[in-house]
Amino acid sequence: MNYKYFTVTNIGLKRSDNEDSLGIFEIENGILAIVCDGLGGNKAGEVASQLSVNTVYEFFKSSTESDYSKRIKSAIAQANKRIIDKASTSDDFKGMATTIEVLFLLNNTAYCGHVGDSRTYNLLNGKLEQLTKDHSFVQKLIDEGFLTNVEAENHPNRNIIMRALGDNSAIEIDLSKISLNPSDDILFFLCTDGVTTVIKDNELEEILTDYDKINSTLSDMIEQRGAPDNFSFIVIKNT
């Protein structure tokens, strides 16, 4: 299956630094996409997110593991270790962390790895599905029945995340694998929460249906709503 793709990263309108990092690479006739949203002061979040992108790419590319889900898991675990090691070298980096989304597309299969509250979506024949579940305080309240999805949209603690690379050495990584039909209209969308805190899923579903206008339409809408955070996304569509 062949794909076309593009990436966008933007500082937004309220932040002084862009702590998002992303990368997309062609490896072993497949496509590896990575999106990270860094956390921490003194640009430490930027260091954590970029270190994660570089580490996952390098580890994934050099690995001989034939099970791509296991390869993603090992690559993310390696990134987590490097962040923790780096954080111990300087007070400037202490406490730095990052979310991560990893997607590898090969033949008719998609392999996903996820930690944090960035997201991976699949638009299949015009229908949007969120493939990941946020590791956030608000999502925990939803799961436990204390909040509805509508109430969560404006919850004051919606930006608190429960899991991120750099938190601890025994990081728990969500993995998933889906089979794809080449005859379907398939689009993958990976993004940081700078997108999803201001854009609702029903809006995103409509925007993603027109590949050529996604960048301008989505970026303009986020900025019109104040772009309070850095926002970054990767779009991958089958051709």
Summary of the structure (lengths in Angstrom):
residues: 239
radius of gyration: 17.0
end to end distance: 7.7
largest distance: 52.4
contacts: 845
relative contact order: 0.21
helix: 31%
strand: 31%
